[in-house]
Amino acid sequence: MVAFSFLVVAALSVLAIRGAKSMKRKLLNILIVFSFMGWGLGIGWALSFAGSNMAIGAEASAPLAILLGAVGALACLRRNERRAKEGLVTAITV
């Protein structure tokens, strides 16, 4: 299940990066997705240090990173779509 979820995040990230017009926006989308995934890892490890069971962090960090990475990629897709509607960039059709 984690492998399928990772493939979904990878596909969403590719669409978000491809949908950006300039190289600056593409790098910003990559940074957003990776930072959201980093927050997921951080939250998972914070759970392990806050609780008495250290295995919780190892079990929760990967799914949280994947979940928040998907949220970040969807936010980038939405931002690309909004900029295309405003006429600031041209939309890329897939």
Short mmCIF file of the C-alpha atoms (twelve columns), coordinates in Angstrom:
data_MODEL
# 
_entry.id   MODEL 
# 
loop_
_atom_site.group_PDB 
_atom_site.id 
_atom_site.type_symbol 
_atom_site.label_atom_id 
_atom_site.label_alt_id 
_atom_site.label_comp_id 
_atom_site.label_asym_id 
_atom_site.label_seq_id 
_atom_site.Cartn_x 
_atom_site.Cartn_y 
_atom_site.Cartn_z 
_atom_site.pdbx_PDB_model_num 
ATOM 1  C CA . MET A 1  0.000  0.000  0.000   1 
ATOM 2  C CA . VAL A 2  2.859  2.375  0.770   1 
ATOM 3  C CA . ALA A 3  4.428  1.690  -2.635  1 
ATOM 4  C CA . PHE A 4  1.180  2.577  -4.420  1 
ATOM 5  C CA . SER A 5  0.842  5.736  -2.346  1 
ATOM 6  C CA . PHE A 6  4.412  6.686  -3.207  1 
ATOM 7  C CA . LEU A 7  3.635  6.257  -6.912  1 
ATOM 8  C CA . VAL A 8  0.615  8.549  -6.535  1 
ATOM 9  C CA . VAL A 9  2.769  11.210 -4.851  1 
ATOM 10 C CA . ALA A 10 5.399  10.842 -7.569  1 
ATOM 11 C CA . ALA A 11 2.776  11.240 -10.320 1 
ATOM 12 C CA . LEU A 12 1.217  14.276 -8.645  1 
ATOM 13 C CA . SER A 13 4.641  15.824 -8.159  1 
ATOM 14 C CA . VAL A 14 5.552  15.305 -11.817 1 
ATOM 15 C CA . LEU A 15 2.290  16.940 -12.894 1 
ATOM 16 C CA . ALA A 16 2.860  19.861 -10.526 1 
ATOM 17 C CA . ILE A 17 6.408  20.395 -11.757 1 
ATOM 18 C CA . ARG A 18 5.492  19.988 -15.400 1 
ATOM 19 C CA . GLY A 19 2.605  22.423 -15.092 1 
ATOM 20 C CA . ALA A 20 4.835  25.289 -13.991 1 
ATOM 21 C CA . LYS A 21 5.946  27.644 -16.743 1 
ATOM 22 C CA . SER A 22 9.323  28.968 -15.612 1 
ATOM 23 C CA . MET A 23 12.268 27.158 -14.103 1 
ATOM 24 C CA . LYS A 24 11.887 29.283 -10.965 1 
ATOM 25 C CA . ARG A 25 8.331  28.015 -10.471 1 
ATOM 26 C CA . LYS A 26 9.384  24.418 -11.156 1 
ATOM 27 C CA . LEU A 27 12.089 24.622 -8.491  1 
ATOM 28 C CA . LEU A 28 9.621  26.235 -6.106  1 
ATOM 29 C CA . ASN A 29 7.168  23.367 -6.674  1 
ATOM 30 C CA . ILE A 30 9.919  20.827 -5.957  1 
ATOM 31 C CA . LEU A 31 10.824 22.709 -2.788  1 
ATOM 32 C CA . ILE A 32 7.187  22.817 -1.658  1 
ATOM 33 C CA . VAL A 33 6.624  19.090 -2.176  1 
ATOM 34 C CA . PHE A 34 9.880  18.104 -0.438  1 
ATOM 35 C CA . SER A 35 9.261  20.483 2.448   1 
ATOM 36 C CA . PHE A 36 5.784  19.047 3.002   1 
ATOM 37 C CA . MET A 37 7.283  15.552 2.984   1 
ATOM 38 C CA . GLY A 38 9.905  16.699 5.468   1 
ATOM 39 C CA . TRP A 39 7.182  18.015 7.743   1 
ATOM 40 C CA . GLY A 40 5.540  14.577 7.600   1 
ATOM 41 C CA . LEU A 41 8.784  12.898 8.626   1 
ATOM 42 C CA . GLY A 42 9.270  15.428 11.392  1 
ATOM 43 C CA . ILE A 43 5.775  14.942 12.775  1 
ATOM 44 C CA . GLY A 44 6.234  11.176 12.744  1 
ATOM 45 C CA . TRP A 45 9.513  11.353 14.625  1 
ATOM 46 C CA . ALA A 46 8.066  13.905 17.065  1 
ATOM 47 C CA . LEU A 47 5.358  11.366 17.877  1 
ATOM 48 C CA . SER A 48 8.012  8.793  18.726  1 
ATOM 49 C CA . PHE A 49 9.897  11.149 21.024  1 
ATOM 50 C CA . ALA A 50 6.752  12.449 22.721  1 
ATOM 51 C CA . GLY A 51 5.365  8.998  23.465  1 
ATOM 52 C CA . SER A 52 6.820  6.098  25.331  1 
ATOM 53 C CA . ASN A 53 6.911  3.827  22.263  1 
ATOM 54 C CA . MET A 54 9.714  4.623  19.795  1 
ATOM 55 C CA . ALA A 55 8.244  2.330  17.137  1 
ATOM 56 C CA . ILE A 56 5.360  4.743  16.588  1 
ATOM 57 C CA . GLY A 57 7.660  7.229  14.853  1 
ATOM 58 C CA . ALA A 58 9.088  4.648  12.486  1 
ATOM 59 C CA . GLU A 59 5.631  3.402  11.592  1 
ATOM 60 C CA . ALA A 60 4.005  6.824  11.271  1 
ATOM 61 C CA . SER A 61 6.692  8.896  9.580   1 
ATOM 62 C CA . ALA A 62 6.576  7.304  6.108   1 
ATOM 63 C CA . PRO A 63 2.768  7.456  5.687   1 
ATOM 64 C CA . LEU A 64 2.697  11.019 7.026   1 
ATOM 65 C CA . ALA A 65 5.444  12.054 4.617   1 
ATOM 66 C CA . ILE A 66 3.548  10.521 1.704   1 
ATOM 67 C CA . LEU A 67 0.270  12.097 2.785   1 
ATOM 68 C CA . LEU A 68 1.711  15.565 3.246   1 
ATOM 69 C CA . GLY A 69 3.711  15.234 0.015   1 
ATOM 70 C CA . ALA A 70 0.461  14.604 -1.836  1 
ATOM 71 C CA . VAL A 71 -1.100 17.638 -0.140  1 
ATOM 72 C CA . GLY A 72 1.864  19.768 -1.225  1 
ATOM 73 C CA . ALA A 73 1.691  18.492 -4.803  1 
ATOM 74 C CA . LEU A 74 -2.045 19.194 -4.959  1 
ATOM 75 C CA . ALA A 75 -1.430 22.700 -3.635  1 
ATOM 76 C CA . CYS A 76 1.143  23.264 -6.384  1 
ATOM 77 C CA . LEU A 77 -1.285 21.961 -9.019  1 
ATOM 78 C CA . ARG A 78 -3.968 24.312 -7.731  1 
ATOM 79 C CA . ARG A 79 -1.570 27.250 -7.777  1 
ATOM 80 C CA . ASN A 80 -0.512 26.447 -11.356 1 
ATOM 81 C CA . GLU A 81 -4.155 26.212 -12.399 1 
ATOM 82 C CA . ARG A 82 -5.028 29.513 -10.746 1 
ATOM 83 C CA . ARG A 83 -2.102 31.272 -12.419 1 
ATOM 84 C CA . ALA A 84 -3.174 29.862 -15.789 1 
ATOM 85 C CA . LYS A 85 -6.729 31.132 -15.313 1 
ATOM 86 C CA . GLU A 86 -5.467 34.598 -14.457 1 
ATOM 87 C CA . GLY A 87 -3.593 34.656 -17.752 1 
ATOM 88 C CA . LEU A 88 -0.168 34.847 -16.135 1 
ATOM 89 C CA . VAL A 89 1.041  31.617 -17.763 1 
ATOM 90 C CA . THR A 90 -0.287 29.299 -20.419 1 
ATOM 91 C CA . ALA A 91 -1.702 25.971 -19.318 1 
ATOM 92 C CA . ILE A 92 0.086  22.776 -20.323 1 
ATOM 93 C CA . THR A 93 -2.213 20.044 -21.539 1 
ATOM 94 C CA . VAL A 94 -1.301 16.501 -20.652 1 
# 
